[in-house]
Amino acid sequence: MNSPYRCPNCKTNRSRFNIIQQVPQSIKMDPQTGNVLEEYSSEQLSPFHMPYKGPDKRVQCAACGLVEDERTFIKFGEKQ
């Protein structure tokens, strides 16, 4: 987070952001009720359960509300 950000949507915000830490929780749900049937650790996933491969954090523009991957805000922050 030592890179300047700029919002790719409103293009003016360079200072107000919300950092969203993503913590994946692997579960198996009942398709009819939505109840959690089983929770998995990242080391003990079932053969049909893919591990989460998304970003650890996302960024929200505190001016317009856009939520994107941190790299998107960094790329726009590099442009003058």
KASUL-V450132 format. One record per residue. N is the residue number from 1. RES is the residue in one small letter. PSI is psi in degrees with one decimal (NA if undefined). NEAR is the number of other ideal C-beta (glycine too) atoms within 10 Angstrom. Layout:
n res psi near
N RES PSI NEAR
N RES PSI NEAR
This chain:
n res psi near
1 m 24.5 9
2 n 21.8 4
3 s 147.8 11
4 p 143.4 12
5 y 155.8 22
6 r 137.6 21
7 c 125.7 24
8 p -12.3 15
9 n -60.1 15
10 c -16.8 12
11 k 2.2 11
12 t -29.3 11
13 n 122.4 17
14 r 4.3 14
15 s -18.5 10
16 r 110.6 11
17 f 155.5 19
18 n 127.0 11
19 i 125.5 11
20 i 112.9 13
21 q 124.4 7
22 q 123.5 10
23 v 101.8 6
24 p 144.0 11
25 q 114.0 10
26 s 121.8 16
27 i 163.7 11
28 k 127.2 13
29 m 151.6 11
30 d 123.4 10
31 p -23.8 8
32 q -41.9 6
33 t -24.6 8
34 g 2.8 7
35 n 145.1 8
36 v 120.7 11
37 l -34.1 10
38 e 143.6 11
39 e 140.0 10
40 y 145.3 14
41 s 162.9 8
42 s -24.1 10
43 e -15.3 6
44 q 44.3 9
45 l 150.6 13
46 s 162.1 9
47 p -25.4 4
48 f 7.8 6
49 h 110.1 12
50 m 141.7 7
51 p 153.9 10
52 y 131.6 13
53 k 15.2 6
54 g -175.7 8
55 p 152.6 13
56 d -28.0 11
57 k 152.0 11
58 r 163.4 17
59 v 138.1 22
60 q 131.9 17
61 c 125.1 21
62 a -0.6 13
63 a -46.8 15
64 c -13.5 12
65 g -0.3 11
66 l 133.9 17
67 v 123.9 12
68 e 172.8 16
69 d 146.2 13
70 e -36.6 18
71 r -33.9 11
72 t -45.4 18
73 f -36.6 23
74 i -44.5 16
75 k -44.0 14
76 f -27.9 17
77 g -25.6 15
78 e -24.6 10
79 k 142.6 9
80 q NA 4
